[in-house]
Amino acid sequence: MAETLLDVKGLTCPLPVLRANKVLRGLAPGEKLRVLATDRASVADFRAYCRETGHALLAFAEEGGVFSFTIRRRQDPPS
């Protein structure tokens, strides 16, 4: 399963999380989104976002001022 890439470098809080939320809503449950951001606040923002929404923050890394987050879309609750 391929992952979707979202580049939000240069955007500041809360835009990286808002853009990621929009993309995640369009993904199927279990699909992955990789987000590239430069806003240092995005580290705490994505941790809190995933904790509150049930999406899984699978990986986090920082290299050269670019933060990379890999998020797996949550499974939809049974109807």
N, C-alpha and C positions, 0 to 999 in steps of 0.2 A: 504494500500500500504506500503510495507516494505521499509526501507531506507537502502542504501548501506553504509558501514563503510569503511573509508580509514584512516589507521593509518600511519602518517608521523612523528611520534615523533622522535626527534633526527636529523631530516633533517633541513637544514637552507635555507633561502631565496636564490633563488626563487623556490626551489624544491617543497615545499608543494603546492603552487599554480599550478605549472606545472603538478604535479601528479593529483591534483583535476580536472584540466581542461581535462586531458586525460580521467578520469573516467566519468566526466559529459558528454562528447561527446558520450559516449556509453549508456547513460541512455535515456529513453523516456521522452518527455516533461512532466513536472509536477512531475517527480520522485525526491526523496530527497537523498542527500548525506550528511553524517555526517563525518566531518574531525577532527581528533585528532592530534594536533601539539604542539610542545614545543618551537618553535622559537617565541620570543616576537614580532618580525617584522611581523609575519603572521597575526596579528590583523589588521594592516593597509593594508597589502597586500590583504587579503580576502575582506575587505570593498571596496577597489578600484577595485579589479577584478570583484566583483558582480555589482558595479555601471557601469563599462565599458562594461560588457558583457550582462547585462539584466537578469542574474540569480538573484534570490531573496535570500538574507541572512536572513533567518527566525529566527535564534537564535545564540547567542554567549554566552559562559560561560568560566570561568577559575576556575580550582580547582587544587590545589597542583602543580602549574606550568604547567598544561596541559590545553591547549586551545581547546575548542570544538566549531565547527561551523556547523550549519545545513543550507544547501543550497538547494533550489528547482530549478531544471533545468527550464530554460525559455521555453516558448511555441515557437515553430518554427514560423517564419513569414509566412503568406500565400504565396503560389507560384503563 
